[in-house]
Amino acid sequence: MATTLILIQLFIVLALIFIGARVGGIGLGIYGMVGVFILVFVFGLKPGNIPIDVMLIIVSVITATAALQAAGGLDYLVGLAAKFLRKHPEHITYYGPLTTWLFCLVAGTAHTSYSLLPIISEIATKNKIRPERPMTVATIAASLGITGSPMSAATAAVISADLLGGKGIELKDILLVCVPASLIAILVSSFVQNRIGKELVDDPEYQRRVREGLIDPNETFESTEDTDPATSAQHKYAKRAVWAFLLGVFLVVLFGSIPTLRPSFMVDGEMQRLSMPQTIEILMMSIAALILIVGKAKVGDAVKGNIFGAGMNAMVSIFGIAWMGDTFFNGNLEFFKNGIADIVTQYPFLFAIALFFMSIMLFSQAATVRTLYPLGIGLGISPLALVAMFPAVNGYFFIPNYPTEVAAINFDTTGTTRIGKYVLNHSFQLSGFITTFVSIGIGYLIITFLY
């Protein structure tokens, strides 16, 4: 009877995740909260932990990033990146993905790639390089940057006190494992992707579009050349805003890597150090103020940008969906311990597969972490192994309806970046699986030899 009730609860949880994902936007959060209501009021489960720290970190980091966008800092960085990429068009399959990865690593959101993807597509097309090659890796690389970024909500979730932060995992551990693992995975994927598909001039879809006049093969793209960021009217303030934001990133990494630099306080008779989530919240909200001042930006412009809107959507989604997951798994933890603990402990990769498929449903790395990592901890999986598995939460590329994938398809005017006849045979699958497998494998090597 108990097993039947748990299976019914699981069905309800998965159904509400599916409905929330289909609704989109804040739908995940809304329907996740419906799940909390059902689990608590109908099945009598104790409410799980509310992901307060993760939500507040999202607010603080997104506020700083939105302020940077309002000050023109993101446009300034995109201009610099475009200038660099156009100087090295022959290496666009490598440099393009590395650029989107670096942007996400610094800003903590894959939405920064929207400004770079059309530039990457243009450079590839202009130089008769199949755009699918850099576009697919660049799209996946942007997401991969989240699992390693000191500014991302997903990383904040991992190091929160009630998850791996309470198991001795610090920000420096995430950076040491995930950043080099992601970098190597992107390079491997770029190397493979550079040999996939016909050359652009031989691609049937490209030839069809040329014949029908949809594409001018001799187009020079002069009209899309970016202005030199050093000569734009607002470059002075935009540059100051960028330096202010980078100062915030540096301080987060510094305090995360050297915990002794964080203040300590006497609490109930014992010294307690300022937690990393609180450190990020204090720093990034303060940096947001600094950006607004030195960048001469308006607060109203910051909340109107797409960065702020995406961040608030993420916060609401995590509020509902992560609370529902935590309530379900912690409420039935004994069942999972008795049923699958031994198997998962012996074969941790099974938990990585669970992370992968949950991320497909949730479309959010942070929500996936908050939903399943409590179960991984409860099952006794090594905290370092959970760090190595972190990139597995990037599985939402599997179904090609994530905004960055849709954008990449639309930006590639040659039609080489596409969704196949059977939907799942799309351009992003190969790069997605390569980066996932390689980054997890490298992560395991790092924790084996460094810890």
C-alpha positions in Angstrom: 0.0 0.0 0.0 2.8 2.4 0.9 4.5 1.7 -2.4 1.3 2.4 -4.3 0.9 5.8 -2.6 4.5 6.7 -3.4 4.0 5.8 -7.0 0.8 7.9 -7.1 2.8 10.8 -5.6 5.5 10.3 -8.2 3.0 10.3 -11.0 1.5 13.5 -9.8 4.9 15.2 -9.4 6.0 14.2 -13.0 2.6 15.2 -14.4 2.8 18.7 -12.8 6.4 19.1 -14.1 5.2 18.2 -17.6 2.3 20.6 -17.4 4.5 23.4 -16.0 7.1 22.8 -18.8 4.4 22.9 -21.4 2.9 26.2 -20.1 6.4 27.7 -19.9 7.6 30.9 -18.2 6.6 30.9 -14.5 4.4 27.8 -15.2 6.9 25.5 -13.6 6.8 27.4 -10.4 3.0 27.7 -10.3 2.3 24.0 -11.0 5.2 23.0 -8.7 3.4 24.8 -5.9 0.2 22.9 -6.8 2.3 19.8 -6.3 3.4 21.0 -2.9 -0.2 21.7 -1.9 -1.3 18.1 -3.0 1.7 16.4 -1.3 1.2 18.4 2.0 -2.6 18.7 2.3 -3.7 15.5 0.6 -0.9 13.0 1.3 0.2 14.6 4.6 3.9 14.9 3.8 6.1 17.4 5.7 7.0 20.4 3.5 10.5 20.2 2.3 13.1 23.0 2.4 12.3 26.2 0.6 15.3 27.1 -1.6 15.5 30.6 -0.1 19.3 31.1 -0.6 19.1 30.0 -4.3 16.2 32.4 -4.9 18.0 35.3 -3.2 21.2 34.6 -5.1 19.3 34.7 -8.4 17.8 38.0 -7.4 21.2 39.5 -6.5 23.1 38.2 -9.5 20.4 39.0 -12.0 20.0 42.5 -10.6 23.8 43.1 -11.2 23.7 41.6 -14.6 20.5 43.6 -15.5 22.3 46.7 -14.4 25.2 45.8 -16.6 22.9 45.4 -19.5 21.2 48.7 -18.8 24.6 50.5 -18.7 25.5 49.0 -22.1 28.1 46.8 -20.6 26.8 43.6 -22.3 26.8 45.3 -25.7 30.3 46.5 -25.1 31.5 43.0 -24.4 29.7 41.6 -27.4 31.4 44.3 -29.5 34.8 43.2 -28.2 34.0 39.5 -28.8 32.8 40.2 -32.3 35.9 42.1 -33.2 38.0 39.1 -31.9 36.0 36.5 -33.8 36.2 38.4 -37.1 39.9 38.5 -36.8 40.0 34.7 -36.6 37.3 33.4 -38.9 39.1 30.1 -39.8 38.8 29.0 -36.1 35.2 30.0 -35.6 34.2 26.4 -34.7 36.6 26.7 -31.7 36.5 30.4 -30.8 32.8 30.8 -31.2 31.8 28.2 -28.5 34.6 29.3 -26.2 33.3 32.9 -26.4 29.7 31.9 -25.5 31.0 29.7 -22.7 33.2 32.5 -21.3 30.3 35.0 -21.4 28.1 32.5 -19.5 30.8 31.7 -17.1 31.2 35.3 -16.2 27.5 36.4 -16.3 25.9 33.2 -15.0 23.2 33.0 -17.6 23.1 31.4 -21.1 20.9 34.3 -22.3 24.1 36.3 -23.0 24.6 34.0 -26.1 21.7 35.6 -28.0 23.9 38.5 -29.1 26.8 36.3 -30.1 25.0 33.6 -32.1 24.1 35.8 -35.1 27.7 37.0 -35.2 29.0 33.5 -35.2 26.6 32.5 -37.9 27.5 35.5 -40.1 31.3 34.8 -39.8 30.9 31.1 -40.7 28.6 31.9 -43.6 30.9 34.6 -44.9 33.9 32.3 -44.9 31.9 29.3 -46.4 32.2 27.3 -43.2 29.2 25.2 -42.4 27.4 27.3 -39.6 26.0 24.3 -38.0 29.4 23.4 -36.7 30.1 26.4 -34.5 26.5 27.2 -33.9 25.6 23.9 -32.2 28.7 23.8 -30.0 28.3 27.5 -29.1 24.7 26.9 -28.0 25.7 23.9 -25.9 28.8 25.7 -24.5 26.6 28.6 -23.3 24.6 26.1 -21.1 27.7 24.3 -20.0 29.1 27.5 -18.7 26.3 27.6 -16.1 27.7 24.4 -14.4 30.9 26.0 -13.3 30.0 29.7 -13.2 30.4 31.3 -9.8 27.5 33.6 -10.7 24.9 31.0 -11.8 21.9 29.9 -9.8 22.8 26.3 -10.4 26.2 26.7 -8.7 24.6 28.6 -5.9 22.2 25.7 -5.4 25.0 23.2 -5.2 27.0 25.1 -2.6 23.9 26.1 -0.5 24.1 25.0 3.1 21.4 22.4 2.9 23.0 20.7 -0.1 26.7 20.2 -0.8 27.7 23.3 1.1 26.8 21.4 4.3 29.0 18.5 3.2 32.2 20.5 3.0 32.0 21.5 -0.7 33.1 25.1 -1.4 32.9 27.3 -4.5 36.6 26.6 -5.2 35.8 22.8 -5.6 33.1 23.6 -8.2 35.6 25.8 -10.1 38.5 23.3 -9.9 36.4 20.5 -11.2 33.8 21.9 -13.6 35.7 24.7 -15.3 38.5 22.6 -16.8 36.1 19.7 -17.4 33.8 22.0 -19.4 36.7 23.6 -21.3 38.1 20.3 -22.4 34.6 19.0 -23.3 34.0 22.1 -25.5 37.3 21.6 -27.3 36.6 17.9 -27.9 33.1 18.7 -29.2 34.4 21.4 -31.5 37.1 19.0 -32.9 34.4 16.4 -33.7 31.8 18.8 -35.0 34.3 20.4 -37.3 34.3 17.1 -39.2 30.5 16.6 -39.3 28.3 17.3 -42.3 29.0 18.4 -45.8 30.9 21.6 -46.6 28.6 24.6 -46.8 28.8 25.0 -50.6 27.9 21.3 -51.0 25.0 21.3 -48.6 21.7 20.6 -50.4 19.6 23.0 -48.3 22.1 25.8 -48.7 22.2 25.2 -52.5 18.4 25.3 -52.6 18.3 28.6 -50.8 20.9 30.0 -53.1 18.9 28.9 -56.2 15.7 30.4 -54.9 17.4 33.7 -54.1 16.9 33.4 -50.3 20.7 33.7 -49.8 23.2 35.7 -51.7 26.5 33.7 -51.6 28.5 36.8 -52.4 27.0 38.9 -49.6 29.7 40.7 -47.7 27.7 41.4 -44.5 29.2 44.9 -44.3 25.9 46.2 -42.9 26.2 43.9 -39.9 29.8 44.9 -38.9 29.8 46.0 -35.3 31.2 49.4 -34.5 34.4 49.5 -32.6 33.5 49.4 -28.9 36.2 51.9 -28.2 34.6 54.6 -30.3 30.9 54.3 -29.4 29.4 57.3 -27.6 28.7 55.4 -24.4 31.9 53.3 -24.3 33.3 55.1 -21.3 30.4 54.4 -19.0 29.9 50.9 -20.5 33.5 50.1 -19.9 33.3 51.3 -16.3 30.2 49.1 -15.8 32.0 46.1 -17.1 34.9 46.6 -14.8 32.5 47.0 -11.8 30.8 43.7 -12.7 34.1 41.9 -13.2 35.1 43.2 -9.7 32.1 41.5 -8.3 32.9 38.2 -10.1 36.5 38.5 -8.8 35.3 39.1 -5.2 32.9 36.2 -5.4 35.6 33.8 -6.6 38.1 35.2 -4.0 35.8 34.8 -1.0 34.6 31.4 -2.3 38.2 30.1 -2.8 39.6 31.5 0.5 36.8 31.0 3.1 39.0 32.6 5.9 38.6 36.0 4.2 34.9 35.9 5.0 33.8 37.6 8.3 33.1 35.5 11.4 30.4 36.2 14.0 29.6 34.8 17.5 26.3 32.9 17.2 24.9 31.0 20.3 28.3 30.9 21.9 30.3 29.7 18.8 32.0 31.4 15.9 30.3 31.0 12.6 31.7 32.2 9.2 29.5 34.2 6.8 28.1 31.6 4.4 28.9 31.8 0.7 25.3 32.3 -0.4 25.0 35.3 1.9 28.4 36.6 0.6 27.2 36.4 -3.0 23.9 38.2 -2.1 25.7 41.0 -0.3 28.4 41.5 -2.9 26.3 41.4 -6.1 23.5 43.7 -4.8 26.3 46.1 -3.8 28.0 45.7 -7.2 24.6 46.4 -8.9 24.6 49.8 -7.1 28.1 50.4 -8.2 27.3 49.6 -11.8 24.3 51.9 -11.8 26.5 54.7 -10.5 29.7 54.4 -12.6 27.7 53.3 -15.7 25.2 56.1 -15.5 22.4 53.6 -16.0 18.8 54.0 -15.0 17.1 51.5 -12.6 14.0 51.5 -14.8 16.1 50.3 -17.8 17.6 47.4 -15.8 14.2 45.9 -15.0 13.0 46.2 -18.6 15.8 44.1 -20.1 15.4 40.5 -21.1 18.1 39.5 -18.5 16.0 40.6 -15.5 12.8 39.0 -16.9 14.5 35.7 -17.5 16.0 35.8 -14.0 12.7 36.4 -12.3 11.1 33.6 -14.3 13.8 31.3 -13.0 13.3 32.4 -9.4 9.6 31.7 -9.5 10.2 28.3 -11.2 12.7 27.2 -8.7 10.4 28.3 -5.8 7.7 25.9 -6.8 9.4 23.1 -8.6 12.3 22.7 -6.2 10.0 22.8 -3.1 7.8 20.2 -4.6 10.8 17.9 -5.4 12.3 18.4 -2.0 9.0 17.6 -0.3 8.4 14.4 -2.3 11.9 13.0 -2.0 12.5 13.8 1.7 9.0 12.7 2.5 9.8 9.3 1.0 13.5 9.1 1.7 13.4 5.8 3.6 11.6 4.2 0.6 14.4 5.3 -1.8 17.1 4.3 0.6 15.8 0.8 1.1 15.0 0.4 -2.6 17.8 1.9 -4.6 20.5 3.2 -2.3 22.9 0.2 -2.8 22.6 0.2 -6.5 23.1 4.0 -6.9 26.0 4.0 -4.5 27.8 1.2 -6.5 26.9 2.7 -9.9 26.8 6.5 -9.4 26.4 7.1 -13.1 22.8 6.0 -12.7 22.2 9.1 -10.7 23.8 11.2 -13.4 21.3 9.7 -15.9 18.5 10.7 -13.5 19.9 14.2 -13.4 20.0 14.3 -17.2 16.4 13.2 -17.7 15.1 15.4 -15.0 16.8 18.4 -16.6 15.0 17.6 -19.8 11.7 18.0 -18.0 12.6 21.0 -15.9 14.5 23.1 -18.5 16.6 24.5 -15.6 19.9 23.4 -14.1 19.2 25.1 -10.8 15.8 23.5 -10.5 17.2 20.1 -11.3 19.9 20.5 -8.7 17.3 21.6 -6.1 15.0 18.7 -7.0 17.3 15.7 -7.1 20.5 16.6 -5.2 18.7 16.2 -1.8 17.9 12.6 -2.9 21.6 12.0 -4.0 22.8 13.2 -0.6 20.2 11.1 1.2 21.3 8.0 -0.8 24.9 8.5 0.4 26.5 9.4 -2.9 29.9 11.1 -2.4 29.7 14.9 -2.5 32.7 15.0 -4.8 30.9 12.6 -7.1 27.9 14.9 -7.2 30.2 17.7 -8.1 31.6 15.6 -11.0 28.0 14.9 -12.1 27.1 18.5 -12.1 27.2 18.9 -16.0 24.6 16.2 -16.3 22.0 18.8 -15.5 22.5 20.3 -18.9 20.3 17.7 -20.6 17.6 20.0 -21.8 19.3 20.2 -25.3 17.7 16.7 -25.9 14.4 18.2 -27.0 15.1 21.2 -29.4 12.7 23.7 -27.9 15.0 25.6 -25.4 15.2 29.3 -26.4 18.9 29.3 -27.1 18.5 26.3 -29.5 15.5 27.9 -31.3 17.5 31.2 -31.6 20.5 29.3 -33.1 18.3 27.6 -35.7 16.7 31.0 -36.7 20.0 32.8 -36.8 21.5 30.3 -39.2 20.1 31.6 -42.5 21.8 28.8 -44.5 19.5 26.1 -42.9 22.4 23.8 -41.8 21.4 24.1 -38.1 18.1 22.3 -38.1 15.6 20.0 -36.5 15.4 16.7 -38.3 12.4 14.9 -39.6 12.0 12.9 -36.4 12.5 16.0 -34.1 15.1 14.3 -31.9 17.6 13.9 -34.7 18.5 17.6 -34.6 21.8 19.4 -34.9 22.5 19.8 -31.2 22.4 16.1 -30.1 26.0 15.2 -31.0 27.6 18.3 -29.3 25.3 17.9 -26.3 26.1 14.3 -25.6 29.8 14.8 -26.3 30.1 17.7 -23.9 28.0 15.9 -21.2 30.0 12.6 -21.3 33.4 14.3 -21.6 32.8 16.9 -18.9 31.6 14.2 -16.4 34.5 11.9 -17.3 37.1 14.7 -16.9 35.4 15.7 -13.6 35.8 12.2 -12.2 39.4 12.2 -13.2 40.0 15.5 -11.4 38.3 14.4 -8.2 40.3 11.1 -8.3 43.7 12.7 -8.6 43.2 16.1 -6.8 41.2 15.0 -3.8 
